């Protein structure tokens, strides 16, 4: 462990080019379930069914309207996270600078799933 700390303490600063390269998503295949989910998201986004700039567009309003105040509050809090994550995924998919499949994209999808599952294990309130 000491070796690790000494390496960190004595590490040289990265050049701007190296920093940029370190932050670049790498290409790599993702699991089929993630790919299928991304296709669903892309269709909903392209069709205007959902919009990361309009959080309420992500909700199945019939279900949401039927929730008690406690679940509406929990959903509203989680909606902020889901909306932000969806926006990041949409930007990644739209960018010509990122690969079509990437471990980073799969991680973003996982984070989105985990966030929405906290509500959807009780109420199927999201459109996706």
C-alpha positions in Angstrom: 0.0 0.0 0.0 2.9 2.4 0.7 4.1 1.9 -2.8 0.7 3.2 -4.1 0.8 6.3 -2.0 4.4 7.1 -2.9 3.5 6.7 -6.6 0.5 9.1 -6.2 2.6 11.6 -4.2 5.3 11.6 -6.8 3.1 11.5 -9.9 3.7 14.1 -12.6 1.0 16.4 -13.7 -0.8 15.2 -16.9 -0.5 17.4 -19.9 -3.7 18.9 -21.2 -3.6 16.5 -24.1 -3.2 13.5 -21.8 -6.0 14.8 -19.6 -8.3 15.1 -22.6 -7.3 11.6 -23.8 -8.0 10.1 -20.3 -11.5 11.5 -20.3 -12.4 10.1 -23.8 -14.9 7.3 -23.8 -13.5 4.0 -25.1 -15.3 1.9 -27.6 -16.5 -1.5 -26.3 -19.5 -3.7 -26.7 -22.4 -3.5 -24.2 -24.8 -6.1 -23.1 -27.8 -6.9 -25.2 -30.3 -5.8 -22.5 -28.5 -2.4 -22.4 -28.5 -2.1 -26.2 -32.3 -2.9 -26.3 -33.0 -0.4 -23.6 -31.0 2.3 -25.5 -33.1 1.5 -28.6 -36.2 2.1 -26.6 -34.9 5.4 -25.2 -33.8 6.6 -28.6 -37.2 5.9 -30.1 -39.0 7.7 -27.3 -36.6 10.6 -27.6 -36.8 10.8 -31.4 -40.6 10.6 -31.3 -40.8 13.3 -28.7 -42.5 11.0 -26.2 -39.9 11.9 -23.6 -37.6 14.9 -23.3 -34.8 15.3 -20.7 -35.5 19.0 -20.6 -39.1 18.3 -19.5 -39.0 16.0 -16.4 -42.8 15.5 -16.4 -42.6 14.0 -19.9 -40.8 11.0 -18.4 -43.8 10.1 -16.3 -46.8 7.9 -16.9 -49.2 10.6 -15.6 -52.1 8.2 -15.0 -49.9 6.3 -12.5 -48.3 9.4 -11.1 -51.6 11.1 -10.5 -52.8 8.1 -8.6 -49.9 8.1 -6.1 -50.4 9.3 -2.6 -48.5 12.5 -1.5 -45.6 10.5 0.0 -44.9 8.5 -3.2 -45.3 11.7 -5.3 -42.7 13.3 -3.2 -40.3 10.3 -3.5 -40.9 10.2 -7.3 -40.3 13.9 -7.7 -37.0 13.6 -5.9 -35.9 10.6 -8.0 -37.2 12.3 -11.1 -34.4 14.9 -10.8 -31.8 12.1 -10.9 -33.5 10.2 -13.7 -33.9 13.3 -15.8 -30.2 14.3 -15.4 -29.0 10.8 -16.2 -31.3 10.5 -19.2 -29.9 13.9 -20.5 -26.3 12.6 -20.2 -27.2 9.4 -22.0 -29.0 11.4 -24.8 -26.0 13.7 -25.2 -23.7 10.7 -25.4 -25.8 8.9 -28.0 -26.1 12.1 -30.1 -22.5 13.1 -30.0 -20.3 12.3 -33.1 -17.4 12.3 -30.7 -18.4 9.2 -28.7 -18.6 5.6 -29.8 -22.0 3.9 -30.4 -21.2 1.4 -27.7 -19.0 2.0 -24.7 -18.5 0.7 -21.1 -19.1 4.3 -20.0 -22.5 4.3 -21.7 -23.4 1.0 -20.1 -22.5 2.4 -16.7 -24.8 5.4 -17.4 -27.6 3.0 -18.3 -27.0 1.0 -15.1 -27.2 4.2 -13.1 -30.5 5.2 -14.8 -32.0 1.7 -14.1 -31.0 1.8 -10.5 -32.4 5.2 -9.9 -35.8 4.5 -11.5 -36.0 1.0 -9.9 -36.1 2.6 -6.5 -39.6 3.9 -7.4 -40.7 1.4 -10.0 -40.3 -1.6 -7.7 -43.4 -0.1 -6.0 -45.1 1.9 -8.8 -44.5 1.7 -12.6 -44.5 5.5 -13.0 -41.9 6.0 -15.8 -42.7 5.7 -19.5 -39.6 3.5 -20.1 
